[in-house]
Amino acid sequence: MPVIIDEVVISVEVSNQASGGSSMPPPPTEDRQALVAECVERVLDILREKEER
């Protein structure tokens, strides 16, 4: 009997000070906005690819 996985959720904590994470300051607002925009674009691309299947 085959097993079909519909969705995989992976969560990662990037900076955890208690675990010895780096103490880098957060990026400036402009860099953060660019990063968020790129992430949104990649997610939308993935969703478009799923709809085309």
Secondary structure, 3 states (H helix, E strand, C coil): CCCCCCCCCCCCCCCCHHHCCCCCCCCCHHHHHHHHHHHHHHHHHHHHHHHHC
